[in-house]
């Protein structure tokens, strides 16, 4: 089944692009907006509407496959590719990707996605968002051409088995960490709440007291609202390096003491802490997180550490895994480029004793989230992020429903 055309459509994401550097330099929030001047190249405001590009592959029998090119909320920060604006990048797709795909047989996801990944323009690979969306469209095209679900294509090409049960869904609250936690509990989210603890003074507390109080409140709220005693969600809190900012990134004993206190407060629920420190440099981040992980294990503290900062690419995930920097790695799907890199990252983590968290960003689309579900059902990570957006209901619905459709089709085929 040949691909006969490539069509691009400008799209919106489920959240926003934020100029992280401007925010760190003091831009103030005002309602849903930020007041201040942007400083990262490409931004016209500190916060601006998220954009995506839908890539549609027309097959010779009239079927249309599609995927969405999307980039993370903090584009242009931390060594990431620049701001992804549809009008800037649609011409690049039409010039460099379309000629590669038109006339090709949609017969191998890995082959075609690998070719798209290796396209060079002026000696550089295409923007991660382009590689991400084009690979999704290729996966959908191969699935449609072979009358299979996308997860079945991934399973076939990588020698895997599609999961017979749902992958635990991790929901993120944004700053509405109290009201949104209620939504998560009522909907039975398996992992919650993310909580966005990104400031020492206002969210962690000068002595860690605010986060501790929140964990205690969250524990009690789950016990109060849960429909059954069988509901035992994992508490997963992203602290954005604030524990290290408070205590010192290499003050491992003090950090372990505090993390142990949080773990005890979370009981009877298991706790994960994402990004305990941000050492502001790749090698130092791995060293600090590895040393803290080792200490947590030696002291038998029942809390998992999750790698996030400086763990962006497939190569990063492999290095963090090999050096035992954390118990789990967040695999931020848009930052890895082609979806095949996410697949390979999950499989590498699983093969080498690292927990695989197939994550991403609030700034994705419904389509990229659906395709990510198919990748997850084939590779079976520990958990998958509910996305896009920060409203809980929408992202949870998109991911949960796509998973249930896969399971229903598998059951019907039996």
N, C-alpha and C positions, 0 to 999 in steps of 0.2 A: 504494500500500500504506500504510494508515493505522497510526499508533501508537495503540494502544487502552489502554495502561496503562504506568505507570512504577513500578517496584518498587526499593526500596533494601535492601541487605544490608550489615551490618557486616562488615568484612574486616580482615585483618592484612597488613602490608607485609613486605618482605624484610629489613628492618633495624630501626632504632630512631629515635626522636626524641631529640636531645641538646640540652641547654641550653648553647649555645655560650658565653654570657656567664658562666655559673657555672664552666665549665671554664677560661675565660680568667682568672677570679678565683681559681683554685686548687683546684677540686674534683679529687680524686685518683681515678685508676682503681683498681678492686679486682676483678680477674678481668675479667668482661665488664661489670661495673657501675661506677658512680661513687659515691664517698662524699662527702657534702656536701649542702647545702641548695640547692634550685633558686632562681633569682632572676628568670627570665623569666616574665611572667604566663602562667598556664594550666598550667605544669608542676607536677607533684606529686613528681617526682624529677628528678635531673640527667639520667639516662638512663631512658627509659620505652619500653615496647613501641610500635612504629609501628602506626598505625591507618589504614584506608582505608574507603571506601564503594563497593561495587559498585552501579552504576546499571544496571538491566535494563529495556529497552524492549520491551514485548510488542507484536508486530505482529498485524494482524487475521487472518493465516493461521496464527497459532500460533507462528511463529518468535520467538526471543528474542535481541535484540542486547544487548551489554553493554560497559561501560567502567568503569575504576576511578578514583575520585577519590583522589589521593595528593599528599602534600606532601613537601618536602625534609627531610633529616635535621635541619638547623639551622633549624627553623621559628621564626618570631618574631624572627629575628636579621637585622641589616643591612637593615631596612626591609621585610622580607618579611611576609606575612600571618601571623596568629597560629597557635598550635598547632591542628592539625586533628584533632579527636576526633569519632568517628562519632556518638555520642549527641547531640552539640551541633549537628551539621550535617545529619543526616538530616531533621529537621523543616523545615529551611530549603529543602531540595530538594523535599520534598513540598508545601510551601506556595507556593514561587515558580517552580520549574522544571516540576513535573508539570502544572500548568494550561496552561502554554505549549505543551507537547508533545502532550498527549492530544488525539486527534482530528486531528492534523496528518498530511499526507502525507509519507512518508519519501522525498522526491524530490530534495532538494538539500542536500548536506552543508554547503556554504558558507553557504547562506541560514539554515538552522536553527541551525548553530553560531554564526553571527554574531548571531542573535537571543538565544541563550542568553548570549553574551558581554556583551550590552548590558543585561541585566536589572539593575535598580538596586533596592536595598533601603536605605531611609533615605539615599538619595543616593549610595550606594556600590555598586560592582560586587560580585558574589558572590566568595567566597573563590577564590583561584586554583585550589585543588585541585578545587573543585566544577566550575569551568569546564573544567578539564582532563579530568575523568572524564566529564562530560556530553557533551563534544564527541567523545570516543572512542565512546561509545554511539551517538551520532547517526551517526557515520561507519559504524559496523557496521550500523546499521539501514538506511541508504541502500544499503549493499553487499548486504545480504540481500534487500532489496526488489527490487533490480535483478539479482540472481543474478550478482554480481561479487565479486572480491576487493576488500578495502578499498584496496589500493594502486592498483587500476584506477579506483576512484572518484576518488581524489586526482588521478591522471594525467588523467582525463577532464575534471575540473572546473578544473584549472589548466593544461591544455594541455601536459602532460608525457608522457614515455615511461617506463614501468617498466623498471628496470635489468635487463639480461641477465646481469649478474654480481653476486656478493655485494658488499655494502658492507663495507669493512674494519672489523673489530670490535675495540674498545678495551676491554681488561680492567683491572679495578682490584684491587689487592692488599690494601688496608688496611695495617695495621701488620705483617702477615705478609709483608713485601716479599721475603723470601728464599724461603721454602717456596712461596708462591703464584706466584712467578716461574717456578719449575720446572713448575707446572701449566700456566701460559700457554705456555711453550716447547713442552712435550710436546703440547699441543692445537693448536699452530700459530696462536696469536693473532697477528693482523696488527699490532696496536699494543699496547704494554705498557710499564710495569706500574702507572702512576699513582704508587704508592710512598708517598703520604701523608707528605711531608716538611713537617711543620707545626710544628717546633720547632728553633730555632737550635742550642741546646746539645746536644740528644740525637740530632738527625737530620741537620741540615745540617753541624754542626760549627762551633766558634768561629771557625775560619778556612776554612770550607767544605770541610774535609778529609773529613768523613764522607760527604757526598753524592758527592764525587769518587771515593772508594773504592768506593761502591756502584755507580756507573756503570761503573767498571772491572770490578768483580765481575760485574755483569749482562752486560756485553759478553762476558767470558770464558765465562760460564755458557751463553749462547746458542750460542757457538761449540762448546762441549763437548757440549751436549745436542741440538742441532738434527738433524733427520733427514736434511736435505739442505742443500747449500750454496746452494740456491735460496731458502731461508728467510731473509729479510732484514727482520725486523720493524722498525717505527718505535719508538724509545724515547720515551715521553711521560711526563714526570715533573711532578707538581703540587707546587710548593714553597710554596704558601700564603703568599707574600709574604716568606719568610724571607731571600731574597737581599737584598732591600731593607732588611729589619730589621737585617741584619748590616752592610751596606755603606753604607746610606743610600738612601732611595727615589729621590733625584734625583742620586745619584752614578753617572751613566750610564757613564762610562769604566771605573770599577772593576767595575761589574756586567757590562759587555760583556767585559772581560778574563776574568772568572770563567766566564761563559757560553761563551766561546770555548774555554776549557780543558776544560769539560765536553763540548763538541761534539767536540773532538779525542779525548778519552778514549772516546767512544762509537763511534768508527769501527771497523768499516765500516758501522755503523748510523746512520741519521739520527736526530737528537735534536729533541724539542720540549720547551720549558719553559713550564709553565702557571703563571700568577700570580707573576711574578718579584718584584713588590712589591705591597703593599697600602697605598695612600696614605690610606686611611681617610676618603676623601671623593670623591664622584663626579667632579667636574671635575678635581681634582688627579690622580686615578687615570688619567684619559684623557690628561692632559698628560704625566705621567711615562711611561706605557706607549708613547705615541706617540713621545716623544723617544728612548726606548731602542730602539724598533723602527727608527727612522730611523738611529741609530748602528750597529745590527747590520747593516743593509743597506749603509750606506756603507763599512763595514769588510769586507763580503763574508763575514761569519761564517755558516757553514752550520748555523744553528740557528733554528728557528721559535719565536716567542713566542705564547702562547695567552692571550687575555683571559678572565678568570674573575671576580675580585672586581669588584663594582659594575657588572657587565654581566649584568643579570638579566632585563629585559623585552625585548619586541620593539623598543621605542623605544631602549633601551640598545644593543642589537645594531646597530641602524642607525647610532647616533651613533659607537660605537666603530669601525665599518666606515668611515664617511665620514671620520673623522679618523685613519685608519690606526694605530689603537691596537692593535698586535698583528698577527701574520700570520694568526691563526685565532681565531675566537670560539667559546667553549663556549656552546651554546644549551641552557640548563637547562630541559628541557621542562616540569616542573610550575610553574616560576616564571613562565612565559609565559602561563599560563591555558589557553585553548582550544588544542587541537592544531593548529588552523589557523594560529595565530600562530607555532608552530614551523615549519610549512611555509613560511610567508611569510619568516621569518627566514633559513632555509636558502637560499631562492631569492634573497633580497636579497644575502646574502654572496656567492653565486656570481656574481651579476650585477655585483658591484662589487669583485672581486678579493680578497675575504677568504675564507680557508679556513673552511668550515662544519663544525663538530664538533657533531653532534646528540647531546647529552649527557643529563643528567638527574641522578638521585640513586640511591644504594643503597637508599633508603627507598621505592621504588616496589613494584609488584606484577608478577606474571607477565603479567597482562592489559595493563597500561599499557605494558610492554615490548614485547609482541606488536604492539600498535597502532602504537607508535613505529617498529617495523620496517617496517610498511606505508608510513608516511609517508616513511621514509628510502629505500625502494626506488623510490618515485615521484620524490622530489626529488634523490636521489643526492648526499648530503653526502660530505665527505672520509672521515669515519669515524662510527661509531655506538657508543655506550656499551653494554657488556654489563651488564645489570641485571635484577633487583635484587640486593641482598646484597653481601657482601665475600668470599665463599668461592670465587670464580672459576668453579668448575664449574657451579653452578646458573645464574647469570646468562648465562654464555657459551652454555650449552645452550639456554636459552630463546630468545635472540636469534638464534643460529646456526640452530637448527632451524626457526624461523619463516621465516627467509630462504630456507632450502633448500626448504621447502614451496611458497613462492611461485614459486621458479625451476622446480620440478618441474611445477607446474600450468601455468605458461607454456609449458614444453617440450611437455607433453602436448597442449595445445590447438593447437600448430602442426601 
